[in-house]
């Protein structure tokens, strides 16, 4: 929580959480852009909480994979890819169980009495993930890349929509107060997004960057369907690109995941999702601390 305090005629920003306090000098008058300053100050405050742990995780992960045989790396990618595909699909309502997913992706066994669409999208998502993490890393991620990724997953199940920007309104079924970018504004928002994405400031830790990439992309919601899956795929590609452990958002935790996204979108403040993401990421990768 950030508040404005006044002492001896001077104004300060004050953040106070769990017994820890930080202040920032404002001056004799409160600046006109005070709301922006409060958001930035709050973010700085939280960054101090997680930056050290994130740096340790990345450092120890790099030590762990240094010199690792490619065959072992591939097995790790495949293992994560199966779990990632299962969870990201289930978050979006897939009917395939964890066993169904493993049987399909490892043994090529098509699950009986399960949705054909879910089965195809599961296989396509996994194939794309493995292709991305076993190919040369992209120096830039472009709109063309993302449209292609979307098409590769959905070209058999969302014919006419795959690889194409939506031209109609979409919202959140559980919260009618949330509205994503209006269709006519999507091209402009995507240009801004990819400009920002490809000018990554290395002063920001790459895990925080991956979280913001996810949040910004899903908040644009450029596709008729598949936005969550693409957001999580791009997020993990960013982590892979900068040699960080992947992020596994488990289906069992989708309620808190969606709640943090919705709160950030309603408040127009990324900090709520960022706080959830960083705490979840640190907990998921505690073995590297």
C-alpha positions in Angstrom: 0.0 0.0 0.0 1.4 3.4 -1.0 0.3 6.6 0.7 1.4 10.2 0.7 2.7 11.6 4.0 3.7 15.2 5.0 6.4 16.1 7.4 7.7 19.6 8.1 6.1 21.0 5.0 7.5 18.3 2.6 5.6 15.4 0.9 6.8 11.8 0.7 5.6 8.6 -0.8 5.4 5.9 1.8 5.2 2.1 1.2 4.6 -0.2 4.2 4.3 -4.0 3.9 4.8 -6.6 6.5 6.9 -4.4 8.8 9.1 -3.0 6.0 8.9 0.6 5.1 10.3 2.7 2.3 9.9 6.5 1.5 10.5 8.6 -1.5 10.8 12.4 -1.4 8.3 14.4 -3.5 8.9 18.0 -2.5 6.8 20.8 -1.1 4.0 20.2 -3.6 2.5 17.0 -4.9 3.4 16.4 -8.6 0.6 16.2 -11.1 1.6 12.7 -12.2 1.3 11.4 -8.6 -0.7 8.3 -9.6 2.0 7.2 -12.0 4.7 7.9 -9.4 2.8 5.9 -6.8 2.6 2.9 -9.2 6.3 3.1 -10.0 7.2 3.4 -6.3 5.1 0.4 -5.4 6.7 -1.7 -8.1 10.2 -0.7 -7.0 9.3 -1.6 -3.5 8.2 -5.1 -4.5 11.1 -5.6 -6.9 13.5 -5.2 -3.9 11.6 -8.2 -2.4 12.0 -10.6 -5.3 15.1 -9.4 -7.3 17.7 -11.1 -5.1 15.9 -14.5 -5.1 15.3 -14.3 -8.9 18.9 -13.6 -9.5 19.9 -16.6 -7.4 17.5 -18.9 -9.2 18.8 -17.8 -12.6 22.5 -18.1 -11.5 22.0 -21.6 -10.0 19.9 -22.8 -13.0 22.6 -21.7 -15.4 25.2 -23.7 -13.3 22.8 -26.7 -13.4 22.5 -26.8 -17.2 26.1 -25.8 -18.0 27.8 -28.7 -19.7 24.6 -30.8 -19.6 24.5 -33.2 -22.6 22.1 -32.2 -25.3 20.3 -35.6 -24.9 19.5 -34.7 -21.2 18.4 -31.2 -22.1 16.0 -32.6 -24.7 14.6 -35.1 -22.2 14.0 -32.2 -19.8 12.4 -30.1 -22.5 10.1 -33.0 -23.4 9.2 -33.7 -19.8 8.4 -30.0 -19.2 6.6 -29.8 -22.5 4.2 -32.6 -21.6 3.3 -31.1 -18.3 3.1 -27.5 -19.7 0.9 -28.7 -22.5 -1.4 -30.6 -20.2 -1.8 -27.7 -17.8 -2.1 -24.9 -20.3 -4.8 -26.9 -22.2 -6.7 -27.8 -19.0 -6.7 -24.2 -17.9 -8.7 -23.5 -21.1 -11.1 -26.4 -20.5 -9.5 -29.3 -22.3 -11.1 -32.7 -21.6 -7.8 -34.6 -21.7 -6.4 -35.9 -18.4 -2.8 -35.9 -17.5 -2.6 -39.6 -18.4 -4.4 -39.0 -21.7 -1.9 -36.3 -22.5 1.1 -38.4 -21.7 -0.2 -41.4 -23.6 -0.8 -39.2 -26.6 2.5 -37.3 -26.6 4.8 -40.1 -25.5 3.1 -43.2 -27.0 1.0 -41.7 -29.8 -2.1 -43.2 -28.3 -5.3 -41.2 -29.1 -7.5 -41.0 -26.0 -10.8 -42.8 -26.4 -14.1 -40.9 -26.1 -12.3 -37.5 -25.7 -12.8 -34.4 -27.8 -11.1 -34.6 -31.2 -10.4 -30.8 -31.0 -8.7 -31.1 -27.6 -6.6 -34.0 -28.9 -5.4 -32.2 -32.0 -4.7 -28.9 -30.1 -2.7 -30.8 -27.4 -0.5 -32.5 -30.0 0.0 -29.3 -31.9 0.9 -27.2 -28.8 3.4 -29.8 -27.7 5.0 -30.0 -31.2 5.3 -26.3 -31.4 6.9 -26.0 -27.9 9.5 -28.6 -28.7 10.2 -27.0 -32.1 10.8 -23.6 -30.4 13.1 -24.8 -27.7 15.2 -27.0 -30.0 15.7 -24.4 -32.8 18.0 -21.4 -32.9 16.8 -18.7 -30.6 15.1 -15.8 -32.3 16.9 -12.5 -32.0 13.5 -10.7 -32.3 9.9 -11.9 -31.8 7.6 -10.4 -34.4 3.9 -10.2 -35.1 4.5 -12.6 -38.0 6.1 -15.2 -35.6 3.1 -15.0 -33.2 0.6 -15.3 -36.0 2.5 -18.4 -37.3 2.6 -19.9 -33.8 -1.2 -19.4 -33.4 -1.8 -21.0 -36.8 0.4 -24.0 -36.1 -1.7 -24.8 -33.0 -5.1 -24.1 -34.3 -5.0 -24.5 -38.1 -7.0 -27.8 -37.9 -9.5 -26.8 -35.2 -10.2 -23.1 -35.7 -10.3 -22.9 -39.5 -10.7 -19.3 -40.7 -9.5 -17.9 -37.3 -6.1 -19.5 -36.9 -3.2 -17.1 -37.5 -5.6 -14.1 -37.9 -6.4 -11.1 -35.8 -10.0 -10.9 -34.5 -12.4 -8.4 -35.9 -15.0 -8.5 -33.2 -15.4 -7.7 -29.5 -14.4 -10.3 -26.8 -14.7 -10.2 -23.1 -14.3 -12.3 -20.0 -17.3 -14.6 -19.3 -16.8 -14.4 -15.5 -16.4 -10.6 -15.4 -18.3 -8.3 -17.8 -16.4 -5.3 -16.5 -13.3 -6.4 -18.3 -13.1 -5.4 -21.9 -10.0 -6.2 -24.1 -8.7 -4.0 -26.8 -11.4 -3.0 -29.3 -10.8 -4.7 -32.7 -10.0 -1.5 -34.7 -7.2 -0.7 -32.2 -5.5 -4.1 -32.2 -3.0 -3.4 -35.0 -1.8 -0.3 -33.2 -1.6 -2.0 -29.8 0.3 -4.9 -31.3 2.8 -2.5 -33.0 3.4 -0.9 -29.6 3.7 -4.3 -27.9 6.3 -5.7 -30.3 8.3 -2.4 -30.3 8.4 -2.6 -26.5 9.1 -6.4 -26.5 12.1 -6.1 -28.8 13.6 -3.2 -26.9 14.1 -5.2 -23.7 16.0 -3.3 -21.1 18.4 -5.7 -19.5 18.2 -3.7 -16.2 14.9 -5.5 -15.7 15.3 -9.1 -14.7 14.1 -11.5 -17.4 11.5 -13.2 -15.2 9.8 -9.9 -14.6 10.0 -9.2 -18.3 8.4 -12.6 -19.1 5.5 -11.8 -16.7 4.9 -8.4 -18.3 5.0 -9.9 -21.8 2.3 -12.4 -20.7 0.2 -9.7 -19.1 0.4 -7.2 -21.9 -0.3 -9.7 -24.7 -3.3 -11.3 -23.0 -4.7 -7.9 -22.2 -4.7 -7.0 -25.9 -6.4 -10.4 -26.6 -5.7 -10.2 -30.4 -7.2 -13.5 -31.3 -10.8 -14.8 -31.2 -9.5 -17.7 -29.1 -6.2 -19.1 -27.9 -4.9 -15.9 -26.3 -4.1 -17.5 -22.9 -2.2 -20.4 -24.5 -0.3 -18.0 -26.7 0.5 -15.7 -23.8 1.9 -18.6 -21.7 3.8 -19.9 -24.7 5.4 -16.5 -25.4 6.1 -16.2 -21.7 8.0 -19.4 -21.6 9.9 -18.7 -24.8 11.1 -15.4 -23.2 12.4 -17.4 -20.2 14.0 -20.0 -22.5 15.6 -17.2 -24.6 17.2 -15.6 -21.5 18.3 -19.0 -19.9 15.8 -19.0 -17.0 13.8 -21.9 -15.7 10.4 -22.3 -17.3 7.2 -21.2 -15.6 4.6 -23.9 -15.0 1.2 -22.5 -14.1 -0.7 -25.5 -12.8 -4.3 -26.0 -13.6 -5.1 -26.5 -9.9 -3.9 -22.9 -9.4 -5.9 -21.3 -12.2 -8.3 -19.6 -9.9 -5.6 -17.4 -8.3 -4.0 -17.0 -11.7 -7.1 -15.6 -13.3 -8.0 -13.5 -10.2 -4.6 -11.8 -10.4 -5.0 -11.1 -14.1 -8.5 -9.8 -13.7 -7.5 -7.5 -10.8 -4.7 -6.0 -12.8 -7.0 -5.5 -15.8 -9.7 -3.9 -13.7 -7.3 -1.6 -11.9 -5.2 -1.0 -15.0 -2.2 -1.8 -12.9 0.2 -4.6 -13.7 1.5 -4.9 -10.2 -1.3 -7.3 -9.0 -0.4 -9.9 -11.6 3.3 -9.2 -11.2 3.2 -9.9 -7.5 1.3 -13.2 -8.0 3.6 -14.3 -10.8 6.9 -13.6 -9.1 5.8 -15.2 -5.8 4.5 -18.3 -7.8 7.7 -18.4 -9.8 10.0 -18.3 -6.8 8.0 -21.0 -5.0 8.0 -23.2 -8.1 11.8 -22.9 -8.4 12.9 -23.0 -4.8 15.2 -25.9 -5.5 17.5 -23.3 -7.2 17.7 -21.1 -4.1 
